[in-house]
Amino acid sequence: MTATSGPGVWLHIDEESVDFHITVDPGHRTADLRFALSYAEAWGLALLSQDECEPEVLDNDRIRLYLKSVTHQERE
């Protein structure tokens, strides 16, 4: 599933391939990114820390932020 939370923000959830990420355009709105993060959290996902995986700069200057599946205890 890929969903957009506003212009320039895409949330990608592929449970079968264990591929979870958010892709953002350089000019995205912060509110749209916050919405995508909230939506991801509702699915049990959280951003990977930069120690776990740095954001990826794509050829089109978009940024890809990787997510991981978390349990309720890990979110606290």
N, CA, C and O atoms as a Tripos MOL2 file, in Angstrom:
@<TRIPOS>MOLECULE
protein
  304   303    76     0     0
PROTEIN
NO_CHARGES

@<TRIPOS>ATOM
      1 N           0.8390   -1.1660    0.0000 N.3       1 MET1
      2 CA          0.0000    0.0000    0.0000 C.3       1 MET1
      3 C           0.8940    1.2410    0.0000 C.2       1 MET1
      4 O           1.8420    1.3280    0.7790 O.2       1 MET1
      5 N           0.5960    2.1690   -0.8490 N.am      2 THR2
      6 CA          1.2440    3.4700   -0.8310 C.3       2 THR2
      7 C           0.1490    4.5160   -0.7320 C.2       2 THR2
      8 O          -0.8010    4.5110   -1.5150 O.2       2 THR2
      9 N           0.2870    5.4080    0.2290 N.am      3 ALA3
     10 CA         -0.7090    6.4580    0.4390 C.3       3 ALA3
     11 C          -0.0020    7.7990    0.5190 C.2       3 ALA3
     12 O           1.1600    7.8780    0.9180 O.2       3 ALA3
     13 N          -0.7100    8.8470    0.1390 N.am      4 THR4
     14 CA         -0.1560   10.1860    0.2580 C.3       4 THR4
     15 C          -0.8890   10.9200    1.3710 C.2       4 THR4
     16 O          -2.0990   10.7670    1.5370 O.2       4 THR4
     17 N          -0.1490   11.7180    2.1300 N.am      5 SER5
     18 CA         -0.7760   12.4820    3.2050 C.3       5 SER5
     19 C          -0.8390   13.9570    2.8340 C.2       5 SER5
     20 O          -1.2230   14.7930    3.6520 O.2       5 SER5
     21 N          -0.4700   14.2660    1.6330 N.am      6 GLY6
     22 CA         -0.4750   15.6380    1.1350 C.3       6 GLY6
     23 C           0.5310   15.7350    0.0130 C.2       6 GLY6
     24 O           1.2600   14.7780   -0.2500 O.2       6 GLY6
     25 N           0.5860   16.8750   -0.6540 N.am      7 PRO7
     26 CA          1.5450   17.0150   -1.7500 C.3       7 PRO7
     27 C           2.9830   16.7890   -1.2730 C.2       7 PRO7
     28 O           3.4620   17.4490   -0.3510 O.2       7 PRO7
     29 N           3.6440   15.8540   -1.9150 N.am      8 GLY8
     30 CA          5.0600   15.6430   -1.6220 C.3       8 GLY8
     31 C           5.3860   14.7140   -0.4750 C.2       8 GLY8
     32 O           6.5410   14.6600   -0.0520 O.2       8 GLY8
     33 N           4.4020   13.9680    0.0550 N.am      9 VAL9
     34 CA          4.6660   13.0160    1.1470 C.3       9 VAL9
     35 C           3.9490   11.7050    0.8340 C.2       9 VAL9
     36 O           2.7310   11.6870    0.6510 O.2       9 VAL9
     37 N           4.7100   10.6020    0.7730 N.am     10 TRP10
     38 CA          4.1510    9.2850    0.4900 C.3      10 TRP10
     39 C           4.5630    8.2980    1.5720 C.2      10 TRP10
     40 O           5.7320    8.2310    1.9530 O.2      10 TRP10
     41 N           3.5990    7.5390    2.0600 N.am     11 LEU11
     42 CA          3.8390    6.4720    3.0360 C.3      11 LEU11
     43 C           3.6940    5.1470    2.3010 C.2      11 LEU11
     44 O           2.6690    4.8900    1.6700 O.2      11 LEU11
     45 N           4.7200    4.3100    2.3830 N.am     12 HIS12
     46 CA          4.7280    3.0050    1.7100 C.3      12 HIS12
     47 C           4.7740    1.9130    2.7760 C.2      12 HIS12
     48 O           5.6850    1.8740    3.6030 O.2      12 HIS12
     49 N           3.7710    1.0230    2.7430 N.am     13 ILE13
     50 CA          3.7160   -0.1080    3.6810 C.3      13 ILE13
     51 C           3.5580   -1.3730    2.8580 C.2      13 ILE13
     52 O           2.5300   -1.5770    2.2120 O.2      13 ILE13
     53 N           4.5720   -2.2190    2.8820 N.am     14 ASP14
     54 CA          4.5260   -3.5110    2.1960 C.3      14 ASP14
     55 C           4.9190   -4.5760    3.2160 C.2      14 ASP14
     56 O           6.0960   -4.8930    3.3900 O.2      14 ASP14
     57 N           3.8950   -5.1230    3.8870 N.am     15 GLU15
     58 CA          4.1620   -6.1040    4.9400 C.3      15 GLU15
     59 C           4.7850   -7.3770    4.3920 C.2      15 GLU15
     60 O           5.6270   -7.9850    5.0530 O.2      15 GLU15
     61 N           4.3920   -7.7850    3.2060 N.am     16 GLU16
     62 CA          4.9150   -9.0190    2.6250 C.3      16 GLU16
     63 C           6.4230   -8.9280    2.4000 C.2      16 GLU16
     64 O           7.1470   -9.8890    2.6590 O.2      16 GLU16
     65 N           6.8970   -7.7830    1.9210 N.am     17 SER17
     66 CA          8.3220   -7.5810    1.6690 C.3      17 SER17
     67 C           9.0470   -6.9450    2.8540 C.2      17 SER17
     68 O          10.2560   -6.7160    2.7980 O.2      17 SER17
     69 N           8.3100   -6.6620    3.9190 N.am     18 VAL18
     70 CA          8.8480   -5.9680    5.0950 C.3      18 VAL18
     71 C           9.5620   -4.6860    4.6540 C.2      18 VAL18
     72 O          10.7140   -4.4390    5.0100 O.2      18 VAL18
     73 N           8.8460   -3.8860    3.8750 N.am     19 ASP19
     74 CA          9.3710   -2.6290    3.3450 C.3      19 ASP19
     75 C           8.4490   -1.5000    3.7960 C.2      19 ASP19
     76 O           7.3270   -1.3710    3.3060 O.2      19 ASP19
     77 N           8.9280   -0.6890    4.7270 N.am     20 PHE20
     78 CA          8.1490    0.4040    5.2930 C.3      20 PHE20
     79 C           8.9730    1.6820    5.1830 C.2      20 PHE20
     80 O          10.0770    1.7510    5.7230 O.2      20 PHE20
     81 N           8.4550    2.6880    4.4940 N.am     21 HIS21
     82 CA          9.1860    3.9490    4.3970 C.3      21 HIS21
     83 C           8.2600    5.1110    4.0690 C.2      21 HIS21
     84 O           7.1270    4.9230    3.6240 O.2      21 HIS21
     85 N           8.7620    6.3020    4.2970 N.am     22 ILE22
     86 CA          8.1010    7.5330    3.9080 C.3      22 ILE22
     87 C           9.0580    8.2430    2.9530 C.2      22 ILE22
     88 O          10.2530    8.3570    3.2260 O.2      22 ILE22
     89 N           8.5200    8.7150    1.8360 N.am     23 THR23
     90 CA          9.3040    9.4760    0.8780 C.3      23 THR23
     91 C           8.7530   10.8910    0.8400 C.2      23 THR23
     92 O           7.5410   11.0900    0.7550 O.2      23 THR23
     93 N           9.6490   11.8780    0.9040 N.am     24 VAL24
     94 CA          9.2120   13.2780    0.9130 C.3      24 VAL24
     95 C           9.9530   14.0820   -0.1480 C.2      24 VAL24
     96 O          11.1430   13.8810   -0.3890 O.2      24 VAL24
     97 N           9.2120   15.0040   -0.7810 N.am     25 ASP25
     98 CA          9.8070   15.9770   -1.6950 C.3      25 ASP25
     99 C          10.4970   17.0550   -0.8770 C.2      25 ASP25
    100 O          10.1300   17.2760    0.2780 O.2      25 ASP25
    101 N          11.4930   17.7350   -1.4490 N.am     26 PRO26
    102 CA         12.1730   18.8090   -0.7230 C.3      26 PRO26
    103 C          11.2220   19.8960   -0.2100 C.2      26 PRO26
    104 O          11.4570   20.4430    0.8670 O.2      26 PRO26
    105 N          10.1620   20.2220   -0.9440 N.am     27 GLY27
    106 CA          9.2590   21.3000   -0.5380 C.3      27 GLY27
    107 C           8.0230   20.8340    0.2120 C.2      27 GLY27
    108 O           7.0200   21.5460    0.2410 O.2      27 GLY27
    109 N           8.0720   19.6520    0.8190 N.am     28 HIS28
    110 CA          6.8870   19.1280    1.5170 C.3      28 HIS28
    111 C           6.5070   20.0030    2.7110 C.2      28 HIS28
    112 O           7.3300   20.7370    3.2570 O.2      28 HIS28
    113 N           5.2390   19.9030    3.0980 N.am     29 ARG29
    114 CA          4.7690   20.6260    4.2830 C.3      29 ARG29
    115 C           5.0200   19.7610    5.5170 C.2      29 ARG29
    116 O           4.7790   18.5540    5.5040 O.2      29 ARG29
    117 N           5.4990   20.3890    6.5680 N.am     30 THR30
    118 CA          5.7840   19.6770    7.8140 C.3      30 THR30
    119 C           4.5280   18.9930    8.3480 C.2      30 THR30
    120 O           4.6000   17.8730    8.8530 O.2      30 THR30
    121 N           3.3960   19.6500    8.2430 N.am     31 ALA31
    122 CA          2.1360   19.0740    8.7360 C.3      31 ALA31
    123 C           1.8100   17.7700    8.0060 C.2      31 ALA31
    124 O           1.2940   16.8350    8.6170 O.2      31 ALA31
    125 N           2.1050   17.7000    6.7150 N.am     32 ASP32
    126 CA          1.8450   16.4730    5.9530 C.3      32 ASP32
    127 C           2.7610   15.3380    6.3920 C.2      32 ASP32
    128 O           2.3370   14.1840    6.4490 O.2      32 ASP32
    129 N           4.0160   15.6610    6.7030 N.am     33 LEU33
    130 CA          4.9390   14.6430    7.2090 C.3      33 LEU33
    131 C           4.4820   14.1670    8.5860 C.2      33 LEU33
    132 O           4.5080   12.9690    8.8710 O.2      33 LEU33
    133 N           4.0700   15.0890    9.4270 N.am     34 ARG34
    134 CA          3.5640   14.6950   10.7590 C.3      34 ARG34
    135 C           2.3680   13.7630   10.6270 C.2      34 ARG34
    136 O           2.2580   12.7820   11.3640 O.2      34 ARG34
    137 N           1.4690   14.0650    9.6890 N.am     35 PHE35
    138 CA          0.2990   13.2150    9.4800 C.3      35 PHE35
    139 C           0.7280   11.8150    9.0470 C.2      35 PHE35
    140 O           0.1930   10.8240    9.5440 O.2      35 PHE35
    141 N           1.6910   11.7250    8.1240 N.am     36 ALA36
    142 CA          2.1820   10.4200    7.6630 C.3      36 ALA36
    143 C           2.8140    9.6370    8.8150 C.2      36 ALA36
    144 O           2.6250    8.4260    8.9220 O.2      36 ALA36
    145 N           3.5600   10.3270    9.6730 N.am     37 LEU37
    146 CA          4.1680    9.6660   10.8300 C.3      37 LEU37
    147 C           3.1020    9.1690   11.8010 C.2      37 LEU37
    148 O           3.2320    8.0760   12.3520 O.2      37 LEU37
    149 N           2.0590    9.9510   12.0150 N.am     38 SER38
    150 CA          0.9570    9.5350   12.8920 C.3      38 SER38
    151 C           0.2350    8.3250   12.3130 C.2      38 SER38
    152 O          -0.1100    7.3930   13.0380 O.2      38 SER38
    153 N           0.0110    8.3440   11.0150 N.am     39 TYR39
    154 CA         -0.6430    7.2290   10.3430 C.3      39 TYR39
    155 C           0.2090    5.9730   10.4520 C.2      39 TYR39
    156 O          -0.3010    4.8870   10.7250 O.2      39 TYR39
    157 N           1.5120    6.1310   10.2370 N.am     40 ALA40
    158 CA          2.4300    4.9930   10.3540 C.3      40 ALA40
    159 C           2.3990    4.4300   11.7690 C.2      40 ALA40
    160 O           2.3950    3.2140   11.9550 O.2      40 ALA40
    161 N           2.3780    5.3110   12.7650 N.am     41 GLU41
    162 CA          2.3220    4.8570   14.1510 C.3      41 GLU41
    163 C           1.0510    4.0570   14.4210 C.2      41 GLU41
    164 O           1.0790    3.0710   15.1570 O.2      41 GLU41
    165 N          -0.0530    4.4780   13.8300 N.am     42 ALA42
    166 CA         -1.3100    3.7390   13.9840 C.3      42 ALA42
    167 C          -1.2060    2.3270   13.4040 C.2      42 ALA42
    168 O          -1.9280    1.4270   13.8350 O.2      42 ALA42
    169 N          -0.3250    2.1300   12.4440 N.am     43 TRP43
    170 CA         -0.0710    0.8160   11.8400 C.3      43 TRP43
    171 C           1.0000    0.0390   12.6100 C.2      43 TRP43
    172 O           1.3720   -1.0650   12.2120 O.2      43 TRP43
    173 N           1.4980    0.6160   13.7180 N.am     44 GLY44
    174 CA          2.5200   -0.0610   14.5110 C.3      44 GLY44
    175 C           3.9220    0.1380   13.9760 C.2      44 GLY44
    176 O           4.7890   -0.7130   14.1770 O.2      44 GLY44
    177 N           4.1590    1.2670   13.2860 N.am     45 LEU45
    178 CA          5.4630    1.5480   12.7010 C.3      45 LEU45
    179 C           6.0810    2.7770   13.3540 C.2      45 LEU45
    180 O           5.3710    3.6600   13.8340 O.2      45 LEU45
    181 N           7.4120    2.8270   13.3680 N.am     46 ALA46
    182 CA          8.1430    3.9740   13.9110 C.3      46 ALA46
    183 C           9.3750    4.2120   13.0460 C.2      46 ALA46
    184 O           9.8820    3.2960   12.3990 O.2      46 ALA46
    185 N           9.8440    5.4520   13.0470 N.am     47 LEU47
    186 CA         11.0620    5.7730   12.3020 C.3      47 LEU47
    187 C          12.2550    5.0120   12.8560 C.2      47 LEU47
    188 O          12.3880    4.8570   14.0700 O.2      47 LEU47
    189 N          13.1110    4.5440   11.9790 N.am     48 LEU48
    190 CA         14.3980    4.0030   12.4130 C.3      48 LEU48
    191 C          15.2640    5.1730   12.8650 C.2      48 LEU48
    192 O          15.2160    6.2510   12.2730 O.2      48 LEU48
    193 N          16.0370    4.9640   13.8900 N.am     49 SER49
    194 CA         16.9560    6.0210   14.3170 C.3      49 SER49
    195 C          18.0670    6.1470   13.2700 C.2      49 SER49
    196 O          18.2790    5.2390   12.4660 O.2      49 SER49
    197 N          18.7670    7.2730   13.2900 N.am     50 GLN50
    198 CA         19.8580    7.4390   12.3250 C.3      50 GLN50
    199 C          20.9880    6.4550   12.5850 C.2      50 GLN50
    200 O          21.7760    6.1740   11.6820 O.2      50 GLN50
    201 N          21.0840    5.9220   13.8120 N.am     51 ASP51
    202 CA         22.0720    4.8860   14.0970 C.3      51 ASP51
    203 C          21.6940    3.5780   13.4010 C.2      51 ASP51
    204 O          22.5620    2.8030   12.9980 O.2      51 ASP51
    205 N          20.3760    3.3410   13.2660 N.am     52 GLU52
    206 CA         19.9060    2.1150   12.6290 C.3      52 GLU52
    207 C          19.9560    2.2190   11.0980 C.2      52 GLU52
    208 O          20.3110    1.2580   10.4150 O.2      52 GLU52
    209 N          19.5990    3.3900   10.5750 N.am     53 CYS53
    210 CA         19.5520    3.5700    9.1270 C.3      53 CYS53
    211 C          19.3980    5.0490    8.8140 C.2      53 CYS53
    212 O          18.4140    5.6720    9.2140 O.2      53 CYS53
    213 N          20.3550    5.6070    8.1060 N.am     54 GLU54
    214 CA         20.2770    7.0220    7.7520 C.3      54 GLU54
    215 C          19.2500    7.2270    6.6440 C.2      54 GLU54
    216 O          19.0390    6.3380    5.8190 O.2      54 GLU54
    217 N          18.6070    8.3990    6.6190 N.am     55 PRO55
    218 CA         17.6990    8.7070    5.5080 C.3      55 PRO55
    219 C          18.4570    8.6260    4.1880 C.2      55 PRO55
    220 O          19.6470    8.9320    4.1220 O.2      55 PRO55
    221 N          17.7610    8.2170    3.1540 N.am     56 GLU56
    222 CA         18.3710    8.0430    1.8350 C.3      56 GLU56
    223 C          17.9680    9.2070    0.9330 C.2      56 GLU56
    224 O          16.7850    9.5300    0.8290 O.2      56 GLU56
    225 N          18.9360    9.8310    0.2860 N.am     57 VAL57
    226 CA         18.6560   10.8830   -0.6920 C.3      57 VAL57
    227 C          18.5240   10.1990   -2.0530 C.2      57 VAL57
    228 O          19.4570    9.5530   -2.5300 O.2      57 VAL57
    229 N          17.3570   10.3510   -2.6660 N.am     58 LEU58
    230 CA         17.0900    9.7240   -3.9530 C.3      58 LEU58
    231 C          17.5470   10.6270   -5.0940 C.2      58 LEU58
    232 O          17.8190   11.8080   -4.8790 O.2      58 LEU58
    233 N          17.6340   10.0780   -6.3060 N.am     59 ASP59
    234 CA         18.1050   10.8260   -7.4740 C.3      59 ASP59
    235 C          17.2910   12.0940   -7.7330 C.2      59 ASP59
    236 O          17.8380   13.0850   -8.2170 O.2      59 ASP59
    237 N          16.0100   12.0800   -7.4230 N.am     60 ASN60
    238 CA         15.1420   13.2230   -7.6910 C.3      60 ASN60
    239 C          15.0960   14.2070   -6.5200 C.2      60 ASN60
    240 O          14.1840   15.0300   -6.4290 O.2      60 ASN60
    241 N          16.0790   14.1180   -5.6310 N.am     61 ASP61
    242 CA         16.2040   14.9620   -4.4290 C.3      61 ASP61
    243 C          15.1590   14.6700   -3.3680 C.2      61 ASP61
    244 O          15.0850   15.3830   -2.3670 O.2      61 ASP61
    245 N          14.3640   13.6560   -3.5580 N.am     62 ARG62
    246 CA         13.4460   13.2320   -2.5050 C.3      62 ARG62
    247 C          14.2590   12.5420   -1.4150 C.2      62 ARG62
    248 O          15.3540   12.0340   -1.6570 O.2      62 ARG62
    249 N          13.6980   12.5380   -0.2180 N.am     63 ILE63
    250 CA         14.3350   11.8760    0.9200 C.3      63 ILE63
    251 C          13.4710   10.6830    1.3170 C.2      63 ILE63
    252 O          12.2490   10.7980    1.4040 O.2      63 ILE63
    253 N          14.1020    9.5500    1.5540 N.am     64 ARG64
    254 CA         13.3850    8.3620    2.0150 C.3      64 ARG64
    255 C          13.7660    8.1010    3.4680 C.2      64 ARG64
    256 O          14.9400    7.9630    3.8120 O.2      64 ARG64
    257 N          12.7410    8.0400    4.3040 N.am     65 LEU65
    258 CA         12.8950    7.7600    5.7340 C.3      65 LEU65
    259 C          12.3620    6.3530    5.9810 C.2      65 LEU65
    260 O          11.2160    6.0540    5.6470 O.2      65 LEU65
    261 N          13.1800    5.5030    6.5580 N.am     66 TYR66
    262 CA         12.7710    4.1130    6.7620 C.3      66 TYR66
    263 C          12.1020    3.9340    8.1230 C.2      66 TYR66
    264 O          12.4360    4.5930    9.1070 O.2      66 TYR66
    265 N          11.1460    3.0140    8.1290 N.am     67 LEU67
    266 CA         10.3510    2.7160    9.3200 C.3      67 LEU67
    267 C          10.5720    1.2680    9.7260 C.2      67 LEU67
    268 O          11.0440    0.4470    8.9390 O.2      67 LEU67
    269 N          10.2210    0.9740   10.9730 N.am     68 LYS68
    270 CA         10.2810   -0.4040   11.4530 C.3      68 LYS68
    271 C           8.9890   -0.7100   12.1890 C.2      68 LYS68
    272 O           8.3080    0.1860   12.6880 O.2      68 LYS68
    273 N           8.6700   -1.9800   12.2470 N.am     69 SER69
    274 CA          7.5160   -2.4420   13.0060 C.3      69 SER69
    275 C           7.9050   -2.4860   14.4800 C.2      69 SER69
    276 O           8.9730   -2.9900   14.8270 O.2      69 SER69
    277 N           7.0410   -1.9600   15.3460 N.am     70 VAL70
    278 CA          7.3440   -1.9180   16.7740 C.3      70 VAL70
    279 C           6.1660   -2.4710   17.5640 C.2      70 VAL70
    280 O           5.0180   -2.4400   17.1220 O.2      70 VAL70
    281 N           6.4910   -2.9730   18.7400 N.am     71 THR71
    282 CA          5.4540   -3.4060   19.6660 C.3      71 THR71
    283 C           5.0520   -2.2330   20.5430 C.2      71 THR71
    284 O           5.7330   -1.2080   20.5570 O.2      71 THR71
    285 N           3.9770   -2.3690   21.2570 N.am     72 HIS72
    286 CA          3.5120   -1.2990   22.1460 C.3      72 HIS72
    287 C           4.5870   -0.9230   23.1530 C.2      72 HIS72
    288 O           4.7890    0.2630   23.4150 O.2      72 HIS72
    289 N           5.2850   -1.9020   23.7250 N.am     73 GLN73
    290 CA          6.3200   -1.6210   24.7180 C.3      73 GLN73
    291 C           7.4630   -0.7990   24.1340 C.2      73 GLN73
    292 O           7.9760    0.0970   24.8040 O.2      73 GLN73
    293 N           7.8710   -1.0820   22.9040 N.am     74 GLU74
    294 CA          8.9630   -0.3520   22.2770 C.3      74 GLU74
    295 C           8.6090    1.1030   22.0350 C.2      74 GLU74
    296 O           9.5000    1.9520   22.0210 O.2      74 GLU74
    297 N           7.3090    1.4230   21.8390 N.am     75 ARG75
    298 CA          6.8760    2.7890   21.5830 C.3      75 ARG75
    299 C           6.9200    3.6580   22.8360 C.2      75 ARG75
    300 O           7.0170    4.8810   22.7400 O.2      75 ARG75
    301 N           6.8490    3.0430   23.9880 N.am     76 GLU76
    302 CA          6.8090    3.8160   25.2480 C.3      76 GLU76
    303 C           8.1640    4.3380   25.6570 C.2      76 GLU76
    304 O           8.2860    5.0000   26.6870 O.2      76 GLU76
@<TRIPOS>BOND
     1     1     2 1
     2     2     3 1
     3     3     4 2
     4     3     5 am
     5     5     6 1
     6     6     7 1
     7     7     8 2
     8     7     9 am
     9     9    10 1
    10    10    11 1
    11    11    12 2
    12    11    13 am
    13    13    14 1
    14    14    15 1
    15    15    16 2
    16    15    17 am
    17    17    18 1
    18    18    19 1
    19    19    20 2
    20    19    21 am
    21    21    22 1
    22    22    23 1
    23    23    24 2
    24    23    25 am
    25    25    26 1
    26    26    27 1
    27    27    28 2
    28    27    29 am
    29    29    30 1
    30    30    31 1
    31    31    32 2
    32    31    33 am
    33    33    34 1
    34    34    35 1
    35    35    36 2
    36    35    37 am
    37    37    38 1
    38    38    39 1
    39    39    40 2
    40    39    41 am
    41    41    42 1
    42    42    43 1
    43    43    44 2
    44    43    45 am
    45    45    46 1
    46    46    47 1
    47    47    48 2
    48    47    49 am
    49    49    50 1
    50    50    51 1
    51    51    52 2
    52    51    53 am
    53    53    54 1
    54    54    55 1
    55    55    56 2
    56    55    57 am
    57    57    58 1
    58    58    59 1
    59    59    60 2
    60    59    61 am
    61    61    62 1
    62    62    63 1
    63    63    64 2
    64    63    65 am
    65    65    66 1
    66    66    67 1
    67    67    68 2
    68    67    69 am
    69    69    70 1
    70    70    71 1
    71    71    72 2
    72    71    73 am
    73    73    74 1
    74    74    75 1
    75    75    76 2
    76    75    77 am
    77    77    78 1
    78    78    79 1
    79    79    80 2
    80    79    81 am
    81    81    82 1
    82    82    83 1
    83    83    84 2
    84    83    85 am
    85    85    86 1
    86    86    87 1
    87    87    88 2
    88    87    89 am
    89    89    90 1
    90    90    91 1
    91    91    92 2
    92    91    93 am
    93    93    94 1
    94    94    95 1
    95    95    96 2
    96    95    97 am
    97    97    98 1
    98    98    99 1
    99    99   100 2
   100    99   101 am
   101   101   102 1
   102   102   103 1
   103   103   104 2
   104   103   105 am
   105   105   106 1
   106   106   107 1
   107   107   108 2
   108   107   109 am
   109   109   110 1
   110   110   111 1
   111   111   112 2
   112   111   113 am
   113   113   114 1
   114   114   115 1
   115   115   116 2
   116   115   117 am
   117   117   118 1
   118   118   119 1
   119   119   120 2
   120   119   121 am
   121   121   122 1
   122   122   123 1
   123   123   124 2
   124   123   125 am
   125   125   126 1
   126   126   127 1
   127   127   128 2
   128   127   129 am
   129   129   130 1
   130   130   131 1
   131   131   132 2
   132   131   133 am
   133   133   134 1
   134   134   135 1
   135   135   136 2
   136   135   137 am
   137   137   138 1
   138   138   139 1
   139   139   140 2
   140   139   141 am
   141   141   142 1
   142   142   143 1
   143   143   144 2
   144   143   145 am
   145   145   146 1
   146   146   147 1
   147   147   148 2
   148   147   149 am
   149   149   150 1
   150   150   151 1
   151   151   152 2
   152   151   153 am
   153   153   154 1
   154   154   155 1
   155   155   156 2
   156   155   157 am
   157   157   158 1
   158   158   159 1
   159   159   160 2
   160   159   161 am
   161   161   162 1
   162   162   163 1
   163   163   164 2
   164   163   165 am
   165   165   166 1
   166   166   167 1
   167   167   168 2
   168   167   169 am
   169   169   170 1
   170   170   171 1
   171   171   172 2
   172   171   173 am
   173   173   174 1
   174   174   175 1
   175   175   176 2
   176   175   177 am
   177   177   178 1
   178   178   179 1
   179   179   180 2
   180   179   181 am
   181   181   182 1
   182   182   183 1
   183   183   184 2
   184   183   185 am
   185   185   186 1
   186   186   187 1
   187   187   188 2
   188   187   189 am
   189   189   190 1
   190   190   191 1
   191   191   192 2
   192   191   193 am
   193   193   194 1
   194   194   195 1
   195   195   196 2
   196   195   197 am
   197   197   198 1
   198   198   199 1
   199   199   200 2
   200   199   201 am
   201   201   202 1
   202   202   203 1
   203   203   204 2
   204   203   205 am
   205   205   206 1
   206   206   207 1
   207   207   208 2
   208   207   209 am
   209   209   210 1
   210   210   211 1
   211   211   212 2
   212   211   213 am
   213   213   214 1
   214   214   215 1
   215   215   216 2
   216   215   217 am
   217   217   218 1
   218   218   219 1
   219   219   220 2
   220   219   221 am
   221   221   222 1
   222   222   223 1
   223   223   224 2
   224   223   225 am
   225   225   226 1
   226   226   227 1
   227   227   228 2
   228   227   229 am
   229   229   230 1
   230   230   231 1
   231   231   232 2
   232   231   233 am
   233   233   234 1
   234   234   235 1
   235   235   236 2
   236   235   237 am
   237   237   238 1
   238   238   239 1
   239   239   240 2
   240   239   241 am
   241   241   242 1
   242   242   243 1
   243   243   244 2
   244   243   245 am
   245   245   246 1
   246   246   247 1
   247   247   248 2
   248   247   249 am
   249   249   250 1
   250   250   251 1
   251   251   252 2
   252   251   253 am
   253   253   254 1
   254   254   255 1
   255   255   256 2
   256   255   257 am
   257   257   258 1
   258   258   259 1
   259   259   260 2
   260   259   261 am
   261   261   262 1
   262   262   263 1
   263   263   264 2
   264   263   265 am
   265   265   266 1
   266   266   267 1
   267   267   268 2
   268   267   269 am
   269   269   270 1
   270   270   271 1
   271   271   272 2
   272   271   273 am
   273   273   274 1
   274   274   275 1
   275   275   276 2
   276   275   277 am
   277   277   278 1
   278   278   279 1
   279   279   280 2
   280   279   281 am
   281   281   282 1
   282   282   283 1
   283   283   284 2
   284   283   285 am
   285   285   286 1
   286   286   287 1
   287   287   288 2
   288   287   289 am
   289   289   290 1
   290   290   291 1
   291   291   292 2
   292   291   293 am
   293   293   294 1
   294   294   295 1
   295   295   296 2
   296   295   297 am
   297   297   298 1
   298   298   299 1
   299   299   300 2
   300   299   301 am
   301   301   302 1
   302   302   303 1
   303   303   304 2
@<TRIPOS>SUBSTRUCTURE
     1 MET1         2 RESIDUE 1 A MET
     2 THR2         6 RESIDUE 1 A THR
     3 ALA3        10 RESIDUE 1 A ALA
     4 THR4        14 RESIDUE 1 A THR
     5 SER5        18 RESIDUE 1 A SER
     6 GLY6        22 RESIDUE 1 A GLY
     7 PRO7        26 RESIDUE 1 A PRO
     8 GLY8        30 RESIDUE 1 A GLY
     9 VAL9        34 RESIDUE 1 A VAL
    10 TRP10       38 RESIDUE 1 A TRP
    11 LEU11       42 RESIDUE 1 A LEU
    12 HIS12       46 RESIDUE 1 A HIS
    13 ILE13       50 RESIDUE 1 A ILE
    14 ASP14       54 RESIDUE 1 A ASP
    15 GLU15       58 RESIDUE 1 A GLU
    16 GLU16       62 RESIDUE 1 A GLU
    17 SER17       66 RESIDUE 1 A SER
    18 VAL18       70 RESIDUE 1 A VAL
    19 ASP19       74 RESIDUE 1 A ASP
    20 PHE20       78 RESIDUE 1 A PHE
    21 HIS21       82 RESIDUE 1 A HIS
    22 ILE22       86 RESIDUE 1 A ILE
    23 THR23       90 RESIDUE 1 A THR
    24 VAL24       94 RESIDUE 1 A VAL
    25 ASP25       98 RESIDUE 1 A ASP
    26 PRO26      102 RESIDUE 1 A PRO
    27 GLY27      106 RESIDUE 1 A GLY
    28 HIS28      110 RESIDUE 1 A HIS
    29 ARG29      114 RESIDUE 1 A ARG
    30 THR30      118 RESIDUE 1 A THR
    31 ALA31      122 RESIDUE 1 A ALA
    32 ASP32      126 RESIDUE 1 A ASP
    33 LEU33      130 RESIDUE 1 A LEU
    34 ARG34      134 RESIDUE 1 A ARG
    35 PHE35      138 RESIDUE 1 A PHE
    36 ALA36      142 RESIDUE 1 A ALA
    37 LEU37      146 RESIDUE 1 A LEU
    38 SER38      150 RESIDUE 1 A SER
    39 TYR39      154 RESIDUE 1 A TYR
    40 ALA40      158 RESIDUE 1 A ALA
    41 GLU41      162 RESIDUE 1 A GLU
    42 ALA42      166 RESIDUE 1 A ALA
    43 TRP43      170 RESIDUE 1 A TRP
    44 GLY44      174 RESIDUE 1 A GLY
    45 LEU45      178 RESIDUE 1 A LEU
    46 ALA46      182 RESIDUE 1 A ALA
    47 LEU47      186 RESIDUE 1 A LEU
    48 LEU48      190 RESIDUE 1 A LEU
    49 SER49      194 RESIDUE 1 A SER
    50 GLN50      198 RESIDUE 1 A GLN
    51 ASP51      202 RESIDUE 1 A ASP
    52 GLU52      206 RESIDUE 1 A GLU
    53 CYS53      210 RESIDUE 1 A CYS
    54 GLU54      214 RESIDUE 1 A GLU
    55 PRO55      218 RESIDUE 1 A PRO
    56 GLU56      222 RESIDUE 1 A GLU
    57 VAL57      226 RESIDUE 1 A VAL
    58 LEU58      230 RESIDUE 1 A LEU
    59 ASP59      234 RESIDUE 1 A ASP
    60 ASN60      238 RESIDUE 1 A ASN
    61 ASP61      242 RESIDUE 1 A ASP
    62 ARG62      246 RESIDUE 1 A ARG
    63 ILE63      250 RESIDUE 1 A ILE
    64 ARG64      254 RESIDUE 1 A ARG
    65 LEU65      258 RESIDUE 1 A LEU
    66 TYR66      262 RESIDUE 1 A TYR
    67 LEU67      266 RESIDUE 1 A LEU
    68 LYS68      270 RESIDUE 1 A LYS
    69 SER69      274 RESIDUE 1 A SER
    70 VAL70      278 RESIDUE 1 A VAL
    71 THR71      282 RESIDUE 1 A THR
    72 HIS72      286 RESIDUE 1 A HIS
    73 GLN73      290 RESIDUE 1 A GLN
    74 GLU74      294 RESIDUE 1 A GLU
    75 ARG75      298 RESIDUE 1 A ARG
    76 GLU76      302 RESIDUE 1 A GLU
